[in-house]
Amino acid sequence: MAQIVWSLPALADLDAIADFIALENPVAASEFVRRIFDHVGQLVDHPNSGSRPPELERSRYRQIIEPPCRIFYRYDGHKVFILHVMRAERLLRKGRLAARTRQLKT
């Protein structure tokens, strides 16, 4: 069983996306956040179940998809670190995940 650890930047990402959705539909925003947390919660028992992001090829990072978002994480054998949440139509900047991993260590 893995422990889920949300980085502060990932929570801020999720909050910003939910805020945007809430402008039109607060109930949908609430449901969206619940779906994200439910999906991430499955990583407790299946931490390697996410796919490898295609733009990163052979990296240690994985992603799960909960439309309209991609949730990026890293599993170290004991903990699942949620690093970044982004809208699926946006492009991932390669250095973003490494920078957020370094932030966890400080």
N, C-alpha and C positions, 0 to 999 in steps of 0.2 A: 504494500500500500504506500502510495506516495502522498506527500503533503503538498498542497497548493499554496504558492506564495505569489501574490500579486505585487508587481512593482508599482510604485507611485505613478510613473509615467503611463503605464498601461491603464490604471484606474482613471487617470485624467483623460486618456484617449476615449475610454468608454463613456465617461461622463459627458464629454463634448459631443459625441455622436448622439447620445440619448437626449441631450439638450436640444440639438437640432431637430430631432424627430418630434420632441415635445412641443415645439413651436406650432406644429400642425395638429398633433394628436398625443396628448399626455398619456392616455391609456396605452397606446401603441408603444410609446417610449418605455413605459414600465414593463410591459410584456417583453419587449426586446431585451432589456437588462436581465430579466428573469431567465429568458432563453439562453443568454450568454453564460450566466452563472451555472445553469443546469448542464450545459454542454461542457464547460470547463470542469465541472464537478466529476464528470465521467473519467477524467484523467487520473483521478485518485486510484482507480482500479486498472486503468488501461493507459499508462503514461506514454507508451510508444505508439498509440493508435493514430496519431496525427500524421499527415503526409509531410514530406520534405518540400519546402517551397521551391518551385521550379527555377526561380531566378537565382537561388543560392546553391544549387546542385548539391555537392557532397558536404553539407554543413551539419553541425550538431543541432541546428534549430529545426523545429517542426511547426506545423500550423494545423488548426482546425478551422473549419468553415461553418459559420452560422450566419446565413444571409441576412443582411447585406455585408457582412464583415468577415475578415480573416483575423484569427487570434494566433499570434506567434508565441512560441514558448520553447524552453530548453529544459530537458530532464537530466539531472545529474546522478541518478541512481537512487536518490532518496526524496528529492524535492522536484516539483514542477514549477519553474519560474515563468509566470506570465509576463511577457516583456512588452508586447505592443498589440494594440487593437486598431485596425484600420478598415476603412470602406474597401470592399473588394475591387472596385473599379480604379482605385489609385495604384500607383506603382510603388513598390517597396524600394527604398534607398538602402543599398547593401550595408552601409556602415551603421545604420540605425540600431539593429539588434545587438551588435557588438558593443556599441556605446551604452546601451541600456543594461547589458550584462555587467559592464564595468561599474555602472552606478550602483548595482546591487551589492558589490563588494566593498563599497566605501561606507 
